[in-house]
């Protein structure tokens, strides 16, 4: 069983947004390995399958072969060198995706422990919108939220009112295949 209390605000905001644009029951392909949020979606009536941890920049077969009606990608695209390719390979006509936003006062995320856990992209909202539109998606709804931390300092203060996460619901406008 996963500890679903962390990150509580991000999970709450994400689930609320998902329910508003794609109510359960629905068949979802969630990009990335099974994670605590996969279980949360299942507990809320969604049928969820995940990709297997393959590097989606090189191996997109699980995306290409999926017959899920909705694809979700929660904090995945910032890890890819070429998210455009994955976005084009999605068979579903509905996409719910979130990314951490680029913060002018903080460098891009890079784990000190895991050499694979780093952000190749940290988008501004307009950049993510443009990527989706260029890949054949039309944004129908979006939402941003902050991620305050319980620390003292200038950066924690800025995090209390600067949006950190951006989520969108998009539908396919053209079939690129």
Secondary structure, 3 states (H helix, E strand, C coil): CCCCCCCHHHHHHHHHHHHHHCCCCCEEEECCCCCHHHHHHHHCCCEEEECCCCCCCCCCHHHHHCCCCEEEEECCHHHCCCHHHHHHHCCCCEEEEEEEECCCCCCCCECCCCCCCECCCCECHHHHHHHHHHCCEEEEEEEEEECCCCCCCHHHHHHCCCEEEEEEEEEECCCCC
